[in-house]
């Protein structure tokens, strides 16, 4: 098991951390980041700056805004420079709590740490295989509605990326949050608070525009993400709160699946929890679990409805 405890970040400080936001928000982000450098001097080991988004970066933030995300980090090497971009979105700036804003940025730095240490490198290499499994996911529609499927395949690809392929991202969420808990314990409560608020809001409002037969996929994705947090919770109050939200998700999921489908998901949840919390298993076995999920739980839709 790789230790998530750090005493310095100088060994990964040669990567340029780009904190990127829309024009008009850069002063707020710069203020937040400067305060964080004061609060956590260890972050001064990093080579970082706040950048106003342009071109493709601006388009990425606008896409993330539509998804209701607070921030998103990803490797972005350019011209021989090792870079990691953190796109900071509208939802981040809507947070009145500086503690929650700090938690958002530290969570994304957790993803950066996991990436630079190669903790989930083998799983990351399997992402191409996971993306290619979209053809398996869409296959039932290509049979059921071959005449029209091309007109809405792009919509389904976005849906697949966000809610089915998301299964491969669960270990990354777990280890990024673990990094925050181990190294920035004072802010972990704010991280839990912010992620609970986001999960509850998504549960209550996130499904109204989805075709009825597809609701089960984002619901199950939410359950998996809640599990990645529940594994790290020590205090009773937070544990009970998160478990209650997960139970509500299961109750809703039961309404939109068959008895056999519901039983499959219940058993499959336990498997994903075990795989996600084990580095060896996550790296070696999670891609096979994704394929089993797609093949065992195919799309069933009402073709009288459209998806775009």
JOJO-V730157 format. One record per backbone hydrogen bond with DSSP energy under -1.0 kcal/mol. CO is the residue of the C=O (numbers start at 1). NH is the residue of the N-H. E is the energy in kcal/mol with one decimal. If there is no record, write none. Layout:
# JOJO-V730157
co:nh:e
CO:NH:E
CO:NH:E
This chain:
# JOJO-V730157
co:nh:e
9:12:-1.4
12:15:-1.1
16:84:-2.7
17:49:-1.8
18:86:-3.2
19:51:-2.9
20:88:-3.5
21:53:-3.4
22:25:-2.1
25:29:-2.2
26:30:-2.6
27:31:-2.2
28:32:-2.5
29:33:-2.8
30:34:-2.3
31:35:-2.2
32:36:-2.1
33:37:-2.1
34:38:-1.4
35:39:-2.4
36:40:-3.0
40:43:-2.4
41:44:-1.9
42:45:-1.5
43:46:-1.6
47:17:-3.2
49:19:-2.7
51:21:-1.8
54:57:-1.5
55:59:-2.0
56:60:-2.2
57:61:-2.1
58:62:-2.2
59:63:-2.0
60:64:-2.4
61:65:-2.6
62:66:-1.6
63:67:-1.2
64:69:-2.3
65:68:-1.3
70:89:-2.7
72:87:-3.2
74:85:-2.5
78:81:-2.3
81:78:-2.2
82:16:-2.9
83:76:-2.8
84:18:-2.4
85:74:-2.3
86:20:-2.7
87:72:-1.8
89:93:-1.2
92:95:-1.4
97:101:-1.8
98:102:-2.8
99:103:-2.2
100:104:-2.0
101:105:-2.0
102:106:-2.7
103:107:-2.3
104:108:-1.8
105:109:-2.0
106:110:-1.7
107:111:-1.6
108:112:-1.8
109:113:-2.6
110:114:-2.5
111:115:-2.4
112:116:-2.8
113:117:-2.2
114:119:-1.8
118:121:-1.3
120:124:-2.4
121:125:-1.9
124:127:-1.4
126:130:-2.2
127:131:-2.9
128:132:-2.1
129:133:-1.0
131:134:-1.5
132:135:-1.4
133:137:-2.0
134:138:-2.6
138:142:-1.7
139:143:-1.4
140:144:-2.6
141:145:-3.1
145:148:-1.1
145:149:-1.9
148:151:-1.8
149:152:-1.1
152:156:-1.8
153:157:-2.1
154:158:-1.9
155:159:-2.1
156:160:-3.0
157:161:-2.5
158:162:-1.9
159:163:-2.4
160:164:-2.0
160:165:-2.7
164:167:-1.9
165:168:-1.8
166:169:-1.7
167:170:-1.1
169:173:-2.0
170:174:-2.4
171:175:-2.7
172:176:-2.1
173:177:-2.2
174:178:-2.1
175:179:-2.0
176:180:-1.6
177:181:-2.5
178:182:-2.7
179:183:-2.0
180:184:-2.9
184:187:-2.1
187:191:-1.9
188:192:-2.5
189:193:-2.3
190:194:-2.6
191:195:-2.5
192:196:-2.5
193:197:-2.3
194:198:-2.3
195:199:-2.4
196:200:-2.9
197:201:-2.4
198:202:-2.2
199:203:-2.5
200:204:-2.1
201:205:-2.0
202:206:-2.6
207:210:-1.5
211:214:-2.7
212:215:-1.0
214:217:-1.4
215:219:-1.9
216:220:-2.2
217:221:-2.2
218:222:-2.2
219:223:-2.0
220:224:-2.2
221:225:-2.0
222:226:-2.5
223:227:-2.1
224:228:-1.6
226:230:-2.8
227:231:-2.2
229:232:-1.9
230:233:-1.1
235:239:-2.1
236:240:-2.7
237:241:-1.9
238:242:-2.7
239:243:-2.5
240:244:-2.1
241:245:-1.8
242:246:-2.2
243:247:-2.4
244:248:-2.2
245:249:-2.0
246:250:-2.3
247:251:-2.4
248:252:-2.1
249:253:-2.6
250:254:-2.3
253:256:-1.0
258:262:-2.7
259:263:-2.0
260:264:-2.4
261:265:-2.1
262:266:-2.2
263:267:-2.1
264:268:-2.7
265:269:-2.4
266:270:-1.1
267:271:-1.3
268:272:-2.3
269:273:-2.3
270:274:-2.0
271:275:-2.4
272:276:-2.7
273:277:-1.6
275:278:-1.0
278:282:-3.1
279:283:-2.4
280:284:-1.9
281:285:-3.3
285:289:-1.7
286:290:-2.2
287:291:-1.8
288:292:-2.2
289:293:-2.4
290:294:-2.3
291:295:-2.5
292:296:-2.5
293:297:-1.4
302:305:-2.0
